[in-house]
Amino acid sequence: MTYKRIKWLILWTPTLTVALWEYLRHTLLLPYLSMDLGNALTPVIVITVTATLVIKLFRMLEVTQETLQRSKSAEAAFMEREQLARELHDGISQSLFLVSVKLDKLEHAKDPEHAAETAQQLRRTVKHVYEDVRQSIASLRSEPSRTEVQWMQAVREMAGELALGGLRVELDWQLADSRLSGKEKVELLAIVREAMLNVRKHAGASRLTVRAVPGDRSDGAFRCTVSDDGVGAEPEQLMAKGRYGVRMMQGRAADMGWQFSVRRADDGGTIVEVVKEG
């Protein structure tokens, strides 16, 4: 029995009991019961029904409330785990991947000056990993404020990191900061960063284009695409088991009410698109 139905039964049982008793009393029992006796029996009958049926309903209500509370606690724990997984994926996992790219570059470096520059970049990336770890630990204790993220700077830094690996990155960003809220910036940045890293990891591409354009009206609508000229992949492959990054992007977009799609381009490569409609 549902929580709402139990509440209604608790509220209506005494009233229905009195109504049924009065109906039987006046239609069937009036010749046999005096008015005084009938009035005296009314509270006895109500108390009897309350002591049996209503008390059982209250116990059912308590059990239902406990079940709902456990469900809410389990859902809250799941959401916290999901948030932590996103934080680890967005920060530490991505940074460690860049470390591996730079280590490969350092291993093949022949010019001492070039090797020293790569080593310096490695130090900066390791520092970022350390900061991400500290931020993830802090997020377990409190809810961090992330609305003041320098988000376009982060996109440009990511483009620079990928360019060092030989990938030509083109940025066509026409979306003004004022059109997006702080949370929208954070979520869109996470999706764009993940899409860019996926190109570096899986696409085998030589060119990557990040484009964002506003909608026709001044209501915050936009269209953002991350496209490449790599080998391309079918949507079924991109959403297969183990492709956590793609599912994470889809989940972030869904939470914001945005449309998200991953498709193969007509001329090869892959297009990741996020659309906010007005």
C-alpha positions in Angstrom: 0.0 0.0 0.0 1.3 3.4 -0.9 2.3 6.1 1.6 -0.4 8.5 0.3 -3.2 5.8 0.5 -2.3 4.9 4.1 -2.5 8.6 5.1 -5.9 8.9 3.5 -7.2 5.8 5.3 -5.9 7.1 8.7 -7.7 10.4 8.1 -11.0 8.9 6.8 -11.4 5.7 9.0 -12.9 7.4 12.1 -15.2 9.6 10.0 -16.4 6.6 7.9 -16.8 4.5 11.1 -19.1 7.1 12.7 -21.0 7.6 9.4 -21.6 3.8 9.0 -22.6 3.4 12.7 -25.1 6.3 12.5 -26.6 4.9 9.3 -27.0 1.4 10.7 -28.3 2.9 14.0 -31.0 4.9 12.4 -32.1 2.5 9.7 -31.8 -0.9 11.4 -31.2 -0.5 15.2 -33.4 2.4 16.1 -36.3 0.2 17.3 -33.9 -1.7 19.6 -31.6 0.9 20.9 -32.5 4.0 22.8 -31.0 7.4 21.8 -28.9 7.6 25.0 -27.5 4.0 24.5 -26.7 4.7 20.9 -24.9 7.9 21.8 -22.9 6.0 24.5 -21.9 3.3 22.0 -20.6 5.7 19.4 -17.3 6.6 21.1 -16.8 3.0 22.1 -17.1 1.9 18.5 -14.8 4.6 17.3 -12.2 3.8 19.9 -12.4 0.1 19.1 -11.9 0.6 15.4 -9.1 3.1 16.1 -7.3 0.6 18.5 -7.4 -2.1 15.8 -7.4 -0.8 12.3 -5.9 2.7 12.7 -3.0 1.6 14.9 -2.1 -1.0 12.2 -2.3 1.7 9.6 0.1 3.9 11.6 2.5 1.0 11.9 2.3 0.5 8.1 2.9 4.2 7.7 6.1 4.1 9.9 7.4 1.1 7.9 6.7 3.0 4.6 8.5 6.1 5.9 11.5 4.1 7.0 11.6 2.5 3.5 11.4 5.9 1.8 14.1 7.2 4.1 16.4 4.3 3.2 15.7 4.8 -0.4 16.6 8.5 -0.2 19.8 7.8 1.7 20.8 5.2 -0.9 20.1 7.7 -3.7 22.0 10.4 -1.9 25.0 8.1 -1.5 24.8 7.1 -5.1 24.7 10.7 -6.2 27.8 11.5 -4.1 29.7 8.6 -5.6 28.7 9.7 -9.1 29.8 13.2 -8.4 33.2 11.9 -7.0 33.6 9.8 -10.1 33.0 12.8 -12.3 35.5 14.8 -10.3 38.2 12.1 -10.6 37.5 11.6 -14.3 37.5 15.4 -15.1 40.6 16.2 -13.1 42.9 13.4 -12.2 42.2 10.9 -15.0 42.5 13.5 -17.7 45.7 15.0 -16.2 47.3 11.6 -15.8 46.6 10.9 -19.5 48.4 14.2 -20.4 51.3 13.1 -18.2 51.6 9.9 -20.2 51.5 11.8 -23.5 54.3 14.1 -22.3 56.4 11.2 -21.0 56.2 9.6 -24.4 57.3 12.9 -25.9 60.1 13.2 -23.4 61.3 9.7 -24.1 61.6 10.4 -27.8 63.1 13.9 -27.4 66.6 14.3 -28.8 67.1 18.0 -28.4 68.1 18.8 -24.8 66.3 22.1 -24.9 63.1 20.5 -26.1 63.5 17.8 -23.5 63.9 20.4 -20.7 60.8 22.2 -22.0 58.8 19.0 -21.9 60.1 18.2 -18.4 58.9 21.6 -17.2 55.5 20.9 -18.7 55.4 17.6 -16.8 56.1 19.4 -13.6 53.2 21.8 -14.2 50.9 18.9 -15.0 51.9 16.9 -12.0 51.2 20.0 -9.9 47.7 20.2 -11.4 47.1 16.5 -10.5 48.2 17.3 -7.0 45.7 20.2 -6.8 43.0 18.0 -8.3 43.5 15.4 -5.6 43.3 18.0 -2.9 40.1 19.4 -4.4 38.6 16.0 -4.6 39.4 15.3 -1.0 37.9 18.7 0.0 34.8 18.0 -2.0 34.2 15.0 0.2 34.0 17.3 3.2 32.0 20.2 1.7 30.5 21.3 -1.5 33.1 23.4 -3.3 32.2 26.6 -5.1 33.0 26.1 -8.8 31.1 29.0 -10.4 34.2 31.2 -10.7 36.0 28.8 -13.0 38.1 30.5 -15.7 36.6 28.2 -18.2 37.8 29.5 -21.6 41.3 29.6 -20.2 41.0 25.9 -19.4 39.8 25.1 -22.9 42.7 27.0 -24.4 45.2 25.3 -22.1 43.8 21.9 -23.1 44.0 22.9 -26.8 47.7 23.9 -26.2 48.4 20.6 -24.5 46.9 18.6 -27.4 48.7 20.7 -29.9 52.0 19.8 -28.3 51.1 16.2 -29.1 50.9 17.0 -32.9 47.2 17.6 -33.0 46.1 20.8 -34.8 43.4 22.4 -32.8 41.1 25.1 -34.1 38.9 27.2 -31.6 35.9 29.1 -33.0 34.3 30.3 -29.8 31.6 33.0 -30.4 29.7 32.3 -27.2 30.0 35.3 -24.7 30.4 34.5 -21.0 27.4 36.5 -20.1 25.1 34.1 -21.9 25.8 31.3 -19.5 25.4 30.8 -15.8 28.2 29.6 -13.6 26.9 26.0 -13.5 26.4 26.0 -17.3 30.0 27.0 -17.8 31.3 24.3 -15.5 29.2 21.6 -17.2 29.9 22.7 -20.7 33.6 22.9 -19.9 33.6 19.4 -18.6 31.9 18.1 -21.8 34.2 20.0 -24.1 37.3 18.8 -22.2 36.2 15.2 -22.3 35.4 15.3 -26.0 38.8 16.9 -26.8 40.6 14.2 -24.8 38.6 11.4 -26.5 39.8 12.7 -29.9 43.4 12.5 -28.7 43.0 9.0 -27.2 40.8 7.2 -29.7 40.3 9.1 -33.0 43.7 9.0 -34.6 43.0 12.5 -35.9 45.2 15.3 -37.2 42.7 18.1 -36.8 40.3 19.0 -34.0 37.8 21.8 -34.1 35.9 23.3 -31.2 33.0 25.6 -32.2 30.4 27.4 -30.1 27.8 29.8 -31.5 24.9 31.5 -29.7 21.3 31.0 -30.7 19.3 33.4 -32.7 17.7 35.0 -29.6 19.2 36.4 -26.5 17.9 33.8 -24.2 21.0 31.8 -23.5 20.6 29.3 -26.3 23.7 27.9 -28.0 25.2 25.1 -30.1 28.6 23.7 -29.3 30.4 21.1 -31.4 33.7 19.2 -31.1 34.6 17.6 -34.4 37.7 15.8 -35.8 38.9 14.2 -39.0 39.8 10.9 -37.4 38.7 7.3 -38.1 35.2 7.9 -36.8 33.0 5.5 -34.8 29.4 4.5 -34.9 27.2 5.7 -32.0 26.7 2.1 -30.8 30.5 1.8 -30.3 30.8 5.1 -28.6 28.0 4.2 -26.1 29.3 0.7 -25.5 30.2 -0.7 -22.1 33.4 0.7 -20.8 33.0 4.1 -22.5 32.4 5.9 -19.3 33.5 9.3 -20.7 30.8 9.4 -23.4 28.1 8.4 -20.9 29.3 11.0 -18.5 29.0 13.7 -21.2 25.5 12.5 -22.0 24.6 12.5 -18.3 25.9 16.1 -17.7 24.0 17.4 -20.7 20.8 15.6 -19.6 21.1 17.1 -16.1 21.2 20.5 -17.7 18.3 19.9 -20.0 20.6 20.1 -23.1 20.4 17.9 -26.2 23.5 15.8 -26.7 24.5 13.7 -29.7 27.6 11.8 -31.0 27.6 10.9 -34.6 29.9 10.1 -37.4 30.7 12.9 -39.9 29.8 12.4 -43.6 33.5 12.9 -44.6 34.9 10.8 -41.7 35.6 11.6 -38.1 33.3 12.2 -35.2 31.1 15.1 -34.2 30.1 15.7 -30.5 27.3 18.2 -30.3 25.6 20.0 -27.3 22.6 22.1 -28.0 20.6 24.3 -25.6 17.3 25.4 -27.1 15.7 28.7 -26.2 
